[in-house]
Amino acid sequence: MNAQSPPERYELYRIILDYEALQDGFMDRIDDLNTTLDQIDVAGGLTRGNAQRLLTKNPGKARSDRPSSASRRTFGWESLGKMLKGTGLALVLVVDDERFAETKEQLVKRKRPAIQAIARQARPTWLFRKEKAREMGKKRWSTVSPSKRKKMLRRAAKAGGKAVARRLTKEQRIERARNAANAMWAAKRELENVL
């Protein structure tokens, strides 16, 4: 839903302080419009019968053939928007300092960090250069054991190979597989000829 600023466009209809008052407000508006709940379903884009389930306060007894019939529906993001559209109402949020005063005293202030986030700090230019990056990369790889390095590189190559395979057509994959098999067998024949 879009936030719109001009307050002159709205007429105060009801002050809602809880869920039951919201349901009452919708019911009164539907009475004012002199229409049916089915028409509100159609106008708002709700599923048939949804407005009635959303606005009912006493769901009644559950029927044995429909165990969910006793459960009351509540407004969600979509249904609230559709009900507002179907009834021509808008949800306007206002600050009620008098009602909030007691709750406000119980709130704990958020603690802000004393330093700026690293992303916003200016980076020293002497530290971030190509040569320095290359040096740090070598240093980082020197701490990794050869077996771990081999495992990491194999995983990266495998992922790269799969990514390439996804981009290729079936014919291109077959061609590459044929070329790889021919190269492998040629190398094996050459090795047998040498021995």
DANOR-V183806 format. One record per pair of residues at least 12 apart in sequence whose ideal C-beta (glycine too) atoms are under 10 Angstrom apart, sorted by the first residue. I is the first residue (numbers start at 0). GAP is how many residues later the second one is. If there is no record, write none. Layout:
i: (I,I)
gap: (GAP,GAP)
This chain:
i: (0,0,0,0,0,0,0,2,3,3,6,8,9,9,9,10,11,12,12,12,12,12,12,12,12,12,13,13,13,13,14,14,14,15,15,16,16,18,18,18,19,21,21,21,21,21,21,21,22,22,22,22,22,22,22,23,23,24,24,25,25,25,25,25,25,25,25,25,25,25,26,26,26,26,26,27,28,28,28,28,28,28,29,29,29,29,29,31,31,32,32,32,34,34,35,35,36,36,36,36,36,36,36,36,36,37,37,38,38,39,39,39,39,39,39,39,39,39,40,40,40,40,41,42,42,42,42,42,42,43,43,43,43,43,43,43,43,43,44,44,44,44,44,44,44,45,45,45,45,45,45,46,46,48,49,49,49,49,49,50,50,50,50,50,50,51,52,52,52,52,52,52,53,53,53,53,53,53,53,53,53,54,54,54,54,55,55,56,57,57,58,58,58,59,163,164)
gap: (76,79,80,83,84,89,90,90,86,88,85,81,79,80,82,79,80,12,15,16,19,74,75,76,77,79,12,14,15,75,77,79,81,75,76,79,82,38,55,56,37,32,33,53,58,61,67,69,31,32,33,34,51,52,60,31,33,62,64,14,25,28,29,49,54,57,58,60,61,63,24,28,29,30,60,59,54,55,57,58,59,60,21,25,53,56,57,55,56,53,54,55,51,52,15,16,12,13,14,15,16,17,18,19,49,13,14,12,47,12,14,15,42,43,45,46,47,48,13,41,42,45,44,39,40,42,43,44,45,35,37,38,39,40,41,42,43,44,33,34,36,37,38,40,41,32,33,36,37,39,40,32,35,24,23,29,32,33,36,22,28,31,32,35,36,21,16,18,19,20,21,26,18,19,20,21,22,25,26,28,29,17,18,20,28,16,17,15,12,14,12,13,14,12,12,12)
